[in-house]
Amino acid sequence: MKFGIAIFPTDYAISMTELAPAVEEAGFESLWVAEHSHIPTNRATPYPPGGDLPRMYMHTMDPFVALTAAALASKSLKIGTGICLLIQRDPIHTAKETASLDQISNGRFLFGVGGGWNREEMADHGTAFATRWKLLRERVEAVKAIWTQDEAEYHGELVDFGPMWCWPKPVQKPHPPVLLGGNGPNILKRVVAYGDEWMPNRGTALQRIAELRELEQAASRGHIPVSFYPRETAADIERAGETGVERCIFYVPAEGRAPALTKLNELARLIEPYKK
């Protein structure tokens, strides 16, 4: 079992240059950051867990800037987006940013993406909620084309560009893994169609891993790894391992240096018996 730490990298959180080496020294394999470009003040979309939207959503740094700092402050720690809202990003710029980050980190980048939940936020970027998954697929495919082709082109319904030159290319070959986040009814079909790994949140995800294995076999896909965000208990870690989860990820708070380091130490003790 591999273990990761996640955080909302805010302007008031522990710095990424301090957190990344601390995560690495504590024995974790990876460090993940969330993304929100902004939060509209007229938001009508309810916060999925319920209650008020925490202030960290309004203070989140750009994920690739945060992960660059983490990469330079660590040696072997994998760095990932958990998740990048690619539906709100230009795919050409994003392909260059992610390839550059993979170069800077010497092949340690993990690209988690998802469809998002905040209708008003994505609308400000010109993204329609109803077609966000189609847009996500085309942008993922377009990014992969730029990553892997010397003269890249992509022609979809929502993303379309002719042959181009765009370097650098990622260090990882054929490209960094794309982890598709989400728990919706069609997520497994999407993972098998254009993802490299599945990264669900809590809920019924563990019960669906058997379904994922059936779908990957039917599509003649190889093994699709699963990363999961369990509760902070030994029982949940053991249950995840028994169902075939390869990586468990836990959040540390974004409320300053001391709370993050305290939680990191607690989690390091929790995972010690389960590390490979």
Long-range contacts (C-beta under 8 A, 24 or more apart in sequence): 1-237, 1-240, 1-241, 1-245, 1-246, 1-247, 1-248, 1-271, 1-274, 1-275, 1-276, 2-29, 2-30, 2-246, 2-247, 2-248, 2-276, 3-27, 3-28, 3-29, 3-30, 3-247, 3-248, 3-249, 3-250, 3-267, 3-271, 3-274, 3-275, 4-28, 4-29, 4-30, 4-31, 4-32, 4-78, 4-80, 4-82, 4-227, 4-247, 4-248, 4-249, 4-250, 5-30, 5-31, 5-32, 5-249, 5-250, 5-251, 5-252, 5-264, 5-267, 6-31, 6-32, 6-33, 6-34, 6-82, 6-229, 6-249, 6-250, 6-251, 6-252, 7-31, 7-32, 7-33, 7-34, 7-251, 7-252, 7-253, 7-254, 7-260, 8-33, 8-34, 8-56, 8-57, 8-59, 8-60, 8-254, 9-33, 9-34, 9-60, 9-61, 9-63, 9-66, 9-254, 10-56, 10-59, 10-60, 10-61, 10-254, 11-59, 11-61, 12-59, 12-254, 12-255, 12-256, 13-56, 13-253, 13-254, 13-255, 13-256, 13-260, 14-252, 14-256, 14-257, 14-260, 14-261, 15-69, 15-257, 16-66, 16-67, 16-69, 16-70, 16-73, 17-69, 17-70, 17-72, 17-73, 18-73, 18-257, 19-70, 19-252, 19-260, 19-264, 20-69, 20-70, 20-71, 20-73, 20-74, 20-77, 20-79, 21-73, 21-74, 21-77, 22-261, 22-264, 23-74, 23-77, 23-264, 24-74, 24-75, 24-76, 24-77, 26-264, 26-265, 26-267, 26-268, 27-268, 27-271, 27-272, 27-275, 28-77, 28-267, 28-268, 28-271, 29-77, 29-78, 29-247, 30-77, 30-78, 30-79, 30-80, 30-110, 30-247, 30-249, 31-67, 31-70, 31-74, 31-77, 31-78, 31-79, 31-80, 32-79, 32-80, 32-81, 32-82, 32-110, 32-112, 32-249, 33-60, 33-61, 33-63, 33-66, 33-67, 33-70, 33-80, 33-81, 33-82, 34-60, 34-63, 34-81, 34-82, 34-83, 35-60, 35-62, 35-63, 35-81, 35-83, 35-84, 35-85, 36-60, 36-85, 36-118, 36-121, 37-85, 37-88, 37-121, 37-125, 38-121, 38-124, 39-118, 39-121, 40-118, 40-120, 40-121, 40-124, 42-120, 43-118, 43-120, 43-121, 44-119, 44-120, 45-117, 45-118, 45-119, 45-120, 48-117, 56-254, 59-254, 64-97, 64-98, 64-101, 67-101, 67-105, 67-109, 68-101, 68-104, 71-101, 71-104, 71-105, 71-108, 71-109, 72-104, 76-108, 77-108, 78-108, 78-109, 78-110, 79-105, 79-108, 79-109, 79-110, 80-109, 80-110, 80-111, 80-112, 80-179, 81-110, 81-111, 81-112, 81-113, 82-112, 82-179, 82-181, 82-199, 82-249, 83-112, 83-113, 83-114, 83-179, 83-181, 83-199, 84-111, 84-112, 84-113, 84-114, 85-113, 85-114, 85-116, 85-121, 85-122, 86-113, 86-114, 86-136, 86-139, 86-140, 86-143, 87-115, 87-116, 87-122, 87-125, 87-127, 87-132, 87-135, 87-136, 87-139, 88-116, 88-121, 88-122, 88-125, 88-127, 89-125, 89-139, 91-139, 91-142, 91-143, 91-146, 91-159, 92-142, 92-146, 92-161, 92-164, 92-166, 94-139, 94-143, 95-142, 95-143, 95-146, 95-147, 95-166, 96-146, 96-166, 96-168, 98-143, 98-147, 98-170, 98-176, 99-146, 99-147, 99-167, 99-168, 99-169, 99-170, 100-168, 102-170, 102-171, 102-172, 102-176, 103-168, 103-170, 103-171, 105-171, 106-171, 107-170, 107-171, 107-172, 107-176, 109-170, 109-172, 109-176, 110-176, 110-177, 110-179, 111-143, 111-176, 111-177, 111-178, 111-179, 112-178, 112-179, 112-180, 112-181, 112-199, 113-140, 113-178, 113-179, 113-180, 113-181, 114-180, 114-181, 114-182, 115-182, 115-184, 131-158, 133-186, 133-190, 134-158, 135-159, 137-190, 137-193, 137-194, 140-178, 140-194, 140-195, 141-194, 144-175, 144-178, 147-174, 147-175, 147-176, 148-174, 148-175, 177-225, 179-227, 188-212, 188-215, 189-215, 191-224, 192-216, 192-219, 192-221, 192-224, 193-219, 195-224, 196-224, 196-225, 197-224, 197-225, 197-226, 197-227, 198-224, 198-225, 198-226, 198-227, 199-226, 199-227, 199-228, 200-226, 200-228, 200-229, 201-229, 202-228, 202-229, 202-230, 202-231, 206-239, 206-240, 206-243, 206-245, 209-243, 209-244, 209-245, 213-244, 232-266, 232-267, 232-270, 234-270, 234-273, 237-270, 237-271, 237-274, 238-274, 241-274
